[in-house]
Amino acid sequence: MVQKILKWLVWAVVGLFMLNILGILATVLVDSFATRWFATVLPEGFTPSWYAQAWSQFQLGDVLWFTARIVGLVTLGALALGVPCAYALARSEFPGKRAVSLLIMLPIIIPPVTYGIPLSSVMYRFGLVGTFTGVWLANLVPALPFVILVLVPFIEQIDPRLESAARVFGANLPRYFLHVLLPLLAPGILAAGLLLLIKTIGLFELTYFTSGPGTQTLVVALYYAVFGAGVRAPQAIDAMAIVYMLVSLVVVVVALQFVSPTQMISRARR
């Protein structure tokens, strides 16, 4: 009897949580099409013109293009640097390995705002704040440890004897990487890349500290639309929020077609 009560209580809490989330999303979606919505249950009318206004007023075309370039290049850069680093951590044993691993993981463990402000100050001295390179480097700081964290368990599952066999047959380290390790590590690289895409799209603090008027990702542009100076129609801001949610949702759906979080956990445990 007690177990049934607890079970129903858990389901009730989950249901209320999901209802709250759906209510918030539905409110934003309806308001993005509303002409006027004040004291009534539903808006007085509906129009899609707010999306056109948001596209032109907030320059969403340029923002989306910049976001796509940042996300893509951050993912490629993190994978290019993360695969060798993850291989070194998974295969090498040296004094202070745990300390090095902890140091690498610090950008993921600590809040980005704690090192985002000093990082932006350093970039400002070198003239990188407000540039594409500056935003890319700032996003790369937490992206690289994330890739290493995901790939180390995948590399540890690969039998080290394969490397010995490759060397016996005359393969050097670059050939081993290209012809043996990378094909075996392809599922892990795909998982890390897709998950990093999702993470980078929503990365706010570091991009906010290092971006400028023409170098804003979608999430930062949405923040400025809400809190920036000037008067803006709330329906246009909600339309921009819907665009951001749709972009994130598409990436998540695509990622889930290739990546299963439960499979990643089970592989890591093995």
C-alpha positions as CSV (number, residue, x, y, z in Angstrom):
1,M,0.0,0.0,0.0
2,V,2.8,2.4,0.9
3,Q,4.7,1.6,-2.3
4,K,1.6,2.3,-4.4
5,I,1.1,5.7,-2.6
6,L,4.8,6.6,-3.2
7,K,4.5,5.5,-6.9
8,W,1.4,7.6,-7.5
9,L,3.1,10.5,-5.6
10,V,6.1,10.3,-7.9
11,W,4.0,10.2,-11.0
12,A,2.0,13.2,-9.7
13,V,5.1,15.2,-9.2
14,V,6.4,14.3,-12.6
15,G,3.1,15.1,-14.2
16,L,2.9,18.5,-12.5
17,F,6.5,19.2,-13.6
18,M,5.7,18.3,-17.2
19,L,2.5,20.3,-17.1
20,N,4.4,23.3,-15.9
21,I,7.0,23.0,-18.7
22,L,4.3,22.5,-21.4
23,G,2.3,25.4,-20.0
24,I,5.3,27.8,-20.3
25,L,6.1,26.6,-23.8
26,A,2.5,26.9,-24.9
27,T,2.2,30.4,-23.5
28,V,5.3,31.6,-25.4
29,L,4.1,29.9,-28.6
30,V,0.6,31.4,-28.4
31,D,1.9,34.8,-27.6
32,S,4.3,34.7,-30.6
33,F,1.2,34.7,-32.8
34,A,-1.1,37.0,-30.7
35,T,-2.2,40.4,-31.9
36,R,-3.3,41.5,-28.4
37,W,-3.3,39.4,-25.2
38,F,-4.0,41.0,-21.9
39,A,-6.9,40.0,-19.6
40,T,-8.5,37.3,-21.8
41,V,-7.9,33.5,-21.7
42,L,-6.9,33.5,-25.4
43,P,-5.5,36.4,-27.5
44,E,-8.0,38.6,-29.4
45,G,-6.5,37.5,-32.7
46,F,-3.6,35.7,-34.3
47,T,-1.0,36.8,-36.9
48,P,2.4,35.3,-38.1
49,S,3.7,38.8,-38.8
50,W,5.7,38.9,-35.5
51,Y,8.1,36.3,-37.0
52,A,8.9,38.5,-40.0
53,Q,9.3,41.5,-37.6
54,A,11.7,39.5,-35.4
55,W,13.6,38.3,-38.4
56,S,14.3,41.8,-39.6
57,Q,14.5,43.7,-36.3
58,F,16.9,41.2,-34.6
59,Q,18.7,40.3,-37.9
60,L,18.0,36.6,-37.3
61,G,19.5,35.5,-40.6
62,D,22.9,36.9,-39.7
63,V,22.6,35.6,-36.1
64,L,21.7,32.1,-37.2
65,W,24.6,32.0,-39.8
66,F,27.1,33.2,-37.2
67,T,25.7,30.7,-34.7
68,A,26.1,27.9,-37.2
69,R,29.7,28.8,-38.0
70,I,30.7,29.1,-34.3
71,V,29.0,25.8,-33.4
72,G,30.5,24.0,-36.3
73,L,34.0,25.3,-35.9
74,V,34.0,24.8,-32.2
75,T,32.9,21.2,-32.6
76,L,35.6,20.5,-35.3
77,G,38.3,22.2,-33.2
78,A,37.4,20.4,-30.0
79,L,37.4,17.1,-31.8
80,A,40.7,17.7,-33.5
81,L,42.4,18.6,-30.2
82,G,40.3,16.3,-28.0
83,V,41.0,13.0,-29.7
84,P,44.8,13.0,-29.2
85,C,44.4,14.4,-25.6
86,A,41.8,11.7,-24.7
87,Y,44.1,9.0,-26.2
88,A,47.0,10.3,-24.1
89,L,45.0,10.3,-20.9
90,A,43.5,6.9,-21.6
91,R,46.7,5.1,-22.6
92,S,49.4,6.9,-20.5
93,E,50.3,6.5,-16.9
94,F,52.4,9.2,-15.3
95,P,52.8,10.9,-11.9
96,G,50.1,13.4,-11.3
97,K,47.7,12.0,-13.9
98,R,44.7,12.6,-11.6
99,A,45.7,16.2,-11.0
100,V,46.1,16.8,-14.7
101,S,42.7,15.2,-15.4
102,L,41.1,17.4,-12.7
103,L,42.8,20.5,-14.2
104,I,41.4,19.6,-17.6
105,M,37.9,19.1,-16.3
106,L,37.8,22.4,-14.3
107,P,36.1,24.4,-17.1
108,I,33.2,21.9,-16.9
109,I,33.1,21.6,-13.1
110,I,33.2,25.3,-12.1
111,P,30.6,27.9,-13.4
112,P,31.7,29.6,-16.6
113,V,31.1,33.1,-15.1
114,T,34.0,32.5,-12.6
115,Y,36.6,32.3,-15.4
116,G,34.6,34.1,-18.1
117,I,35.3,37.6,-16.8
118,P,39.1,37.1,-16.4
119,L,39.1,35.4,-19.8
120,S,37.3,38.3,-21.5
121,S,39.8,40.7,-19.8
122,V,42.7,38.9,-21.3
123,M,41.1,38.7,-24.7
124,Y,40.3,42.5,-24.5
125,R,44.1,43.2,-24.2
126,F,44.8,41.3,-27.3
127,G,41.9,42.8,-29.2
128,L,39.9,39.6,-29.5
129,V,36.7,40.7,-27.8
130,G,33.9,41.2,-30.3
131,T,35.7,39.2,-33.0
132,F,34.9,35.8,-34.5
133,T,38.2,34.4,-33.2
134,G,37.5,35.6,-29.7
135,V,34.1,34.0,-29.5
136,W,35.5,30.8,-31.0
137,L,38.3,30.6,-28.5
138,A,36.0,31.3,-25.6
139,N,33.6,28.5,-26.6
140,L,36.5,26.2,-27.2
141,V,37.5,26.4,-23.5
142,P,34.7,24.2,-22.1
143,A,34.3,22.3,-25.4
144,L,37.7,20.6,-25.3
145,P,37.3,19.1,-21.8
146,F,33.8,17.9,-22.7
147,V,35.1,16.0,-25.7
148,I,37.9,14.5,-23.6
149,L,35.4,13.5,-20.9
150,V,33.3,11.7,-23.5
151,L,36.0,10.0,-25.5
152,V,38.3,8.6,-22.7
153,P,35.8,5.8,-21.8
154,F,35.5,4.9,-25.5
155,I,39.3,4.7,-25.9
156,E,39.7,2.6,-22.7
157,Q,37.4,0.0,-24.2
158,I,39.7,-0.5,-27.2
159,D,42.1,-3.4,-26.7
160,P,45.7,-2.0,-26.4
161,R,46.9,-5.2,-28.1
162,L,45.5,-3.8,-31.4
163,E,48.1,-1.1,-31.2
164,S,50.9,-3.6,-30.6
165,A,49.7,-5.7,-33.5
166,A,49.6,-2.7,-35.8
167,R,53.2,-1.8,-34.8
168,V,54.3,-5.4,-35.5
169,F,52.9,-5.1,-39.0
170,G,54.9,-1.8,-39.5
171,A,52.2,0.8,-38.7
172,N,53.6,3.9,-37.0
173,L,51.4,6.0,-34.6
174,P,49.8,8.3,-37.3
175,R,48.9,5.2,-39.4
176,Y,47.5,3.5,-36.3
177,F,45.4,6.6,-35.5
178,L,44.1,6.8,-39.1
179,H,43.5,3.2,-40.0
180,V,42.8,1.5,-36.6
181,L,41.9,3.9,-33.8
182,L,39.6,6.4,-35.7
183,P,37.4,3.7,-37.3
184,L,36.9,2.0,-33.9
185,L,36.4,5.4,-32.2
186,A,33.9,6.6,-34.8
187,P,30.8,6.1,-32.5
188,G,32.5,8.0,-29.7
189,I,33.5,10.8,-31.9
190,L,30.0,11.1,-33.3
191,A,28.5,11.1,-29.8
192,A,30.9,13.7,-28.6
193,G,30.4,15.9,-31.7
194,L,26.6,15.8,-31.5
195,L,26.4,16.4,-27.8
196,L,28.9,19.3,-28.1
197,L,26.6,20.8,-30.8
198,I,23.8,20.9,-28.3
199,K,26.0,22.2,-25.5
200,T,27.6,25.0,-27.6
201,I,24.2,26.3,-29.0
202,G,23.1,27.0,-25.4
203,L,26.4,28.3,-24.1
204,F,25.7,31.8,-22.9
205,E,28.1,33.3,-20.3
206,L,31.4,33.0,-22.3
207,T,29.8,34.1,-25.5
208,Y,28.2,37.1,-23.7
209,F,31.5,38.2,-22.3
210,T,33.5,38.0,-25.5
211,S,30.9,38.9,-28.2
212,G,30.0,42.2,-29.8
213,P,27.2,43.7,-31.9
214,G,28.0,41.5,-35.0
215,T,29.3,38.5,-33.2
216,Q,26.4,37.3,-31.1
217,T,25.1,33.7,-31.1
218,L,21.3,33.1,-31.0
219,V,21.1,32.7,-27.2
220,V,23.0,36.0,-26.6
221,A,21.0,37.8,-29.2
222,L,17.8,36.6,-27.4
223,Y,19.2,38.0,-24.1
224,Y,19.9,41.4,-25.7
225,A,16.4,41.4,-27.2
226,V,14.9,40.9,-23.8
227,F,17.1,43.1,-21.6
228,G,18.7,45.6,-24.1
229,A,17.8,49.3,-24.3
230,G,14.8,50.3,-26.2
231,V,11.2,49.2,-26.6
232,R,10.4,45.9,-28.3
233,A,7.1,44.1,-28.8
234,P,7.0,41.1,-26.5
235,Q,5.4,39.0,-29.3
236,A,8.5,39.6,-31.5
237,I,10.7,38.5,-28.6
238,D,8.6,35.4,-28.1
239,A,8.8,34.6,-31.8
240,M,12.6,34.8,-31.5
241,A,12.5,32.5,-28.5
242,I,10.4,30.0,-30.5
243,V,13.1,30.1,-33.3
244,Y,15.8,29.4,-30.7
245,M,13.8,26.5,-29.2
246,L,13.1,25.0,-32.7
247,V,16.8,25.2,-33.6
248,S,17.8,23.5,-30.3
249,L,15.0,20.9,-30.7
250,V,16.1,20.0,-34.2
251,V,19.7,19.4,-33.1
252,V,18.5,17.3,-30.1
253,V,16.3,15.2,-32.3
254,V,19.1,14.6,-34.8
255,A,21.5,13.8,-32.0
256,L,19.1,11.3,-30.4
257,Q,19.0,9.4,-33.8
258,F,22.7,8.6,-33.4
259,V,23.4,8.9,-29.7
260,S,21.8,7.0,-26.9
261,P,22.7,8.3,-23.4
262,T,22.0,4.9,-21.8
263,Q,24.4,3.2,-24.2
264,M,27.1,5.7,-23.4
265,I,26.7,5.1,-19.7
266,S,26.8,1.3,-20.2
267,R,29.9,1.6,-22.3
268,A,31.6,3.7,-19.8
269,R,30.8,1.2,-17.0
270,R,32.4,-1.6,-19.1
